[in-house]
Amino acid sequence: MYHRLLADRERPRSLPERYRDRIRQQSDLMELLRRAHQVHAARSVA
């Protein structure tokens, strides 16, 4: 599931800048991505 999240995260990079800005402005989405990275990193170490 985490690998799918990473793949989906790459999609906006192919969009024009104005759309990428809109995605970055969605703080809930950005927070969810940040938390997913933290959980994955913590589980990878354990």
N, C-alpha and C positions, 0 to 999 in steps of 0.2 A: 504494500500500500504506500509506503514511504517513497518508493521509487516512482510510483505513478504521480505522487505529489510533486516530485522534482521535475518530472517530464512536463506536467501541466504548468509548472512555474516558468518554464522556458518559453512557453507560447507567447506571452505578451511581448517578449523581446523582439519578435518578428513584426509587431504592430508599429504603426507610426507613433511618434513621441507623444502626441496629444492623448492617445488612448492609454499609453503606458502611464502617463501622469494621472489619469482618472483611476486607474487600478491602484496606484500607490496611495491615492487619497482615501482609499477604503481602509480605514484604520483597523476595523475588525478583521478583515482578510489578512492584512499584514501581521497583525498580532497572532492570528492562528498559525500562519506560516512560521513565525519566529518560535512559537511554542512547539510546533512539530519538530523543528530542527533541534531544539533543546532536548526534547524527549528522546529523539533518535540518537543524539550524541551521548546522552546519559546511558542509554541501553547498550550502545556499542562498546562502551568502556567496561561495563559490568560483566 
